[in-house]
Amino acid sequence: MKIKYNVSNIKCIGCENRIMNSLKMIKGVKEVEADYNTGEVIVDLKNEKVSNEVKDLLNNLDFPVNSEDIVK
């Protein structure tokens, strides 16, 4: 299951790398893509339960989640 998060404060490649490296540490996250141009973070999850953990970590890293959508 892939979820796209629209987040604030992604300003550079360093931000992308920080997000990707941090989210990959969560058990249940298979893959992470971040794009500072669009402010999108796409996360491939093993199950939907992990989504709250992803949102919490993004918020704690100072990348607040504005919205989320399931990617078909």
C-alpha positions in Angstrom: 0.0 0.0 0.0 1.4 3.4 -1.0 0.4 6.6 0.7 1.3 10.1 -0.5 1.7 12.7 2.2 1.7 16.4 1.3 4.1 18.0 3.9 5.5 21.4 4.6 9.1 22.6 5.1 10.8 20.3 2.6 13.3 22.8 1.1 16.2 20.9 -0.2 17.8 17.5 -1.0 19.1 17.4 2.5 15.5 17.5 3.8 14.6 14.7 1.3 17.4 12.5 2.6 16.6 13.2 6.3 13.0 12.2 5.6 13.9 9.1 3.6 16.5 7.9 6.1 14.3 8.4 9.1 11.2 6.8 7.7 13.1 3.7 6.5 13.9 3.0 10.2 10.2 2.4 10.9 9.4 -1.3 10.8 6.7 -1.8 8.1 8.0 0.8 5.7 9.2 -0.8 2.5 10.2 2.2 0.4 10.2 6.0 0.7 10.4 8.7 -2.0 10.5 12.4 -1.1 10.4 15.4 -3.5 11.2 18.9 -2.2 9.8 20.4 -5.5 6.3 19.1 -4.8 6.4 18.7 -1.1 5.3 15.1 -1.5 6.5 12.1 0.4 5.4 8.7 -1.0 5.7 5.8 1.4 5.2 2.1 0.5 3.8 0.4 3.7 3.4 -3.2 4.6 0.1 -2.3 6.2 -2.1 0.7 6.9 -1.4 0.7 10.7 2.1 2.1 10.1 0.6 5.3 8.6 0.1 6.9 12.0 3.7 6.2 12.9 4.9 7.8 9.6 2.8 10.9 10.2 4.0 11.2 13.8 7.6 11.0 12.7 7.2 13.5 9.9 5.6 15.9 12.4 8.4 15.3 14.9 11.0 16.0 12.2 9.3 19.4 11.6 7.7 18.3 8.3 4.0 18.7 9.2 1.6 16.6 7.2 -1.0 18.7 5.5 -2.9 15.8 3.8 -2.5 12.2 2.8 -3.9 10.1 -0.1 -3.7 6.5 -1.0 -1.8 6.0 -4.3 -3.5 3.6 -6.6 
